Amino acid sequence: MTTNSKPSGWCLLDQELEVGLRSLAVPIGTHINEIYASINVSVPASRVSTDQLKELILPRLIATATQINNEIRKIWPQ
């Protein structure tokens, strides 16, 4: 399962990069929504389900990306 980051704001790869590996990423961008980096977490598929990634990790990744974006906007204001 892959979720496109454009509509959802995040991307989940379920064993597409490597068998047994799940990855979840959230973009980091500028004030004009230009993506230039991301925060990523990769976990063993045998230990963490996609639902657990979305329920437990995704909110923390989004919060961290938001904090980073806010700090970047202080340096590069509109």
N, C-alpha and C positions, 0 to 999 in steps of 0.2 A: 504494500500500500504506500503510495506517495501522495502527499498533500502539497499542492502548489502553494508557494509562499505569497503569491500576489493576492488572491482573494482572502486567504485565511490569516495572513501575517506570520505564518510559520511553515516549516517543512518537516515532514516525518518520512524517513526512509526505513523500511522494514526489510532488512536482509538483502538490500539491493546493491550495496557496496561490497558486502562480504557476508557469506552465510553465517548466521549466528550473531549478527551485529545489527542493532537498531540505533538510529541516530535521529535526534531532534534538534532543529536549528531555528533561531529567531534572528531576523535581520537587524542591522544597525545602519542608520542612514542620516542624511543631513536634513535640514529644515525643509528642503524641497523634495523630500522623500526619495532621494538618490541613495541607493543601497551601496555601501562600500565595504562592509564587514558583516560578520555574523557571530553569534554565540552558539556553540554546539555542545551537545552532550551525547556521548555514545555509550551504550550499555550492552551487556550480553543478552541476547534474545531469550535465552533459557532462564534468566533470572528476573527480567522486567518485561511486562506485557506492554502493548501499545496503549492500552487504557491507562495503565499506571504512569506511563510517560506523560500522557496528556493531562491526567488529573493531578499528579504530584510535581512533576518537573516543569511542565509548560508555564504555569503561572509564575514560577520563580524566574524562568528565563525571560519572560515578557517584562517582569518588574525590573530585572537587571538591565535589559536592553533599554528600557525607558529611562532609567537613571543615567546610563551612559549617554543616551541621546540628549538628555537635559544638560549634562555637563558639556557636551560638544557644542550645543547651541550657545552656551555662554562664551565660548571661544570664537565661534563662527556665527554671529547673529545674522538674522535675515538682512 
